[in-house]
Amino acid sequence: MTAVWVTIGALALATAALKLAGPLALGGRPLPANALNVVELLASALLAALVVVETFGHGRSLTLDARVLGAAFAAVALTRRAPMIVVVLGAAAVTAIARLLS
């Protein structure tokens, strides 16, 4: 149990150090426009990567199965601006049908 708390403490200190590094490095100056554009897009890219890994990840590899069809349905429905309930229920139905047929 002690190793777990040491790890948590080290991660907390590392997080605090990273949060402190930004203001120290910039010294009150605003972030350049190019860097600000990258920072704004970074959260979306990280969230998308996390969703893909958590949805299709299996150990150290990606598993492509019926969930791919559900995710594809959700992507198409979202680009067509479908209501969220339609997206979720439709993706669940498509995934269930694909699992039933396979």
C-alpha positions, 0 to 999 in steps of 0.5 A, spaced: 500 500 500 505 504 501 508 504 494 501 506 491 501 512 496 508 514 493 506 514 486 500 518 488 504 523 491 509 523 486 504 524 481 501 530 485 508 533 485 509 532 478 502 535 476 504 541 481 510 542 477 507 542 470 502 547 472 507 552 475 512 551 469 507 555 464 507 561 468 514 561 470 516 560 463 512 565 460 513 570 465 506 574 465 507 574 457 501 572 453 502 565 449 503 566 441 498 565 437 500 559 433 501 556 440 495 558 442 491 554 436 495 548 438 493 548 445 486 549 443 486 543 439 490 539 444 484 537 448 479 535 443 485 530 440 487 527 447 479 526 448 478 523 441 485 518 442 482 516 449 475 514 447 478 510 441 483 507 446 478 505 451 473 503 446 477 499 441 483 497 446 485 490 448 491 490 452 497 493 447 493 492 441 486 495 438 480 490 437 476 491 431 469 488 432 461 490 432 463 496 436 466 499 430 459 499 426 456 503 432 461 508 432 461 509 425 453 510 426 454 515 431 459 519 427 455 519 421 449 521 426 453 526 429 455 529 423 448 530 420 446 533 427 442 528 430 439 529 437 443 525 442 438 520 444 438 518 437 445 517 436 446 513 443 440 509 441 442 508 434 449 506 436 447 501 441 442 498 436 447 497 430 452 494 435 447 489 438 445 487 431 452 486 428 453 482 435 447 478 433 449 477 426 456 475 427 
